[in-house]
């Protein structure tokens, strides 16, 4: 029998194994971020080693490198917002940005510096919408608020007993008893009030006594829509605005909107522990009523911290639920742009050191898939912060940008996040001004959910 020479085959096999090993090494060394064109930006090898290597992180690395839609920010759908911004500048109109989030934006964090940046460029003076009461009075420094106990508060997590009464987009609705009072004051060093727009609803007529620094008056409010409003205007600025309910029948209130002149107003809709899904429970007529009354032109949805849990791998339920929520918001907000912001980086204690936990990059991918599927804009805050282990740097660096929980930004960190959001929005605006169709994000196909 003729003996075959197997040496060439052995050499080829050895070469193949060598190439596979080298390919795996390249994947490890070139862990990094995608730029806007989808090009991998390599990070130093030390940056790779700070994130514990697990099967989940390896899978995530593969997805980040080869799925160009995974971590790229998108301006999709912001055209209508930018058209309205142009109109603010040309026709001296005004608009509102509704910023929805959880405890990360509580106390006007993120929204306060974002509001200042927008008003510095586009005009407007005023803090926008403020609810009737606050679960943590005194925490927010942009308004001094006090109230008595004659309010029944219903919310996303504590539904009321009144039939047909639903929380507003803030997550709260306030049912008045006779004698219910709420008081707003402009803090020292802050701009005074010029108008105060009372946002209310329900079916019962309401009698109010309103008071400013120098005058008081009686009002009779008759709800005409699920969300109605009445604007109090004075000849001069005032630093105090107080409401006292004089009617015995229960009244439905949502809050007060403070504006001064044309420009841009950023409203803070913080709700601690919110996953974003409760927005699905706000009836369309109430959601659209808020949009119309406040002239909302951009809705920002910033969630994730209260959903992502280290060690949990299956979030398909949340992906499906978020798609349904965004569809509800879109149906309730025709002609209004929507921006999803990813959750930030966060750290977990792993073997005595704080690191980005396995699974977080995949969760960011989930959020981006939802935005892409529903054709809404997406800003990858995780990537903008610096990606993996950036929260560790924020906590332990100088200046310090986050708290000891390695999750929530402090005041300086919130200002940094606001600057990143502002830069993203203005970058899209400049692109829009140069070439409006440049904002379109091309996808070959939407992900299946």
ZIBEL-V178209 format. One record per helix or strand of 3 or more residues. SS is the DSSP state (H for helix, E for strand). FROM is the first residue (numbers start at 1). TO is the last residue. If there is no record, write none. Layout:
BEGIN
SS;FROM;TO, SS;FROM;TO
END
This chain:
BEGIN
H;7;29, E;32;34, E;40;42, H;45;49, H;55;66, H;79;91, E;94;101, H;103;108, H;111;122, E;128;131, E;144;147, E;151;155, E;172;176, E;181;185, E;193;201, E;206;211, E;216;221, E;228;238, E;240;245, E;251;259, E;263;270, H;277;281, H;284;294, E;296;302, H;316;332, E;337;341, E;348;350, E;353;355, H;360;374, E;377;379, H;381;385, H;390;396, H;411;434, H;436;439
END
